[in-house]
Amino acid sequence: MKIITFNIDNMELKYYNCFCPSTKREYFLETESDTCKEAKAMSF
């Protein structure tokens, strides 16, 4: 799990990067959180 942040045309974009434990798929979920714990809680 990690938060990926990058800037495009003066816009800050944040994504929560995680893997599903059952399917092993990787996901990038847009978030406004700064920590993985907060981003994970906001996704439910």
C-alpha positions as CSV (number, residue, x, y, z in Angstrom):
1,M,0.0,0.0,0.0
2,K,1.2,3.5,-0.8
3,I,-0.1,7.0,-1.7
4,I,1.1,8.2,-5.1
5,T,1.1,11.9,-5.7
6,F,1.9,13.8,-8.8
7,N,1.2,17.3,-10.4
8,I,-0.2,18.0,-13.8
9,D,-0.8,21.6,-14.9
10,N,-0.8,22.8,-11.3
11,M,-3.2,20.1,-10.1
12,E,-2.1,17.7,-7.4
13,L,-3.5,14.2,-7.9
14,K,-3.3,11.5,-5.2
15,Y,-4.0,7.8,-5.6
16,Y,-4.1,5.0,-3.1
17,N,-2.2,2.1,-4.6
18,C,-3.2,-1.3,-3.2
19,F,-3.5,-5.0,-4.0
20,C,-6.6,-7.1,-3.5
21,P,-5.7,-10.1,-1.2
22,S,-8.1,-12.5,-2.9
23,T,-7.7,-11.7,-6.6
24,K,-4.1,-10.3,-6.4
25,R,-5.2,-7.4,-8.7
26,E,-3.5,-4.0,-8.3
27,Y,-5.8,-0.9,-7.9
28,F,-5.2,2.8,-8.1
29,L,-8.0,4.6,-6.2
30,E,-8.2,8.4,-6.3
31,T,-8.1,9.9,-2.8
32,E,-7.7,13.2,-0.9
33,S,-6.1,11.5,2.1
34,D,-2.4,11.8,2.9
35,T,-2.0,8.4,4.6
36,C,-2.8,4.8,3.5
37,K,-4.8,4.2,6.7
38,E,-7.1,7.2,6.0
39,A,-7.4,6.3,2.2
40,K,-8.3,2.7,3.0
41,A,-11.0,3.8,5.5
42,M,-12.5,6.3,3.0
43,S,-12.8,3.6,0.3
44,F,-15.5,1.7,2.3
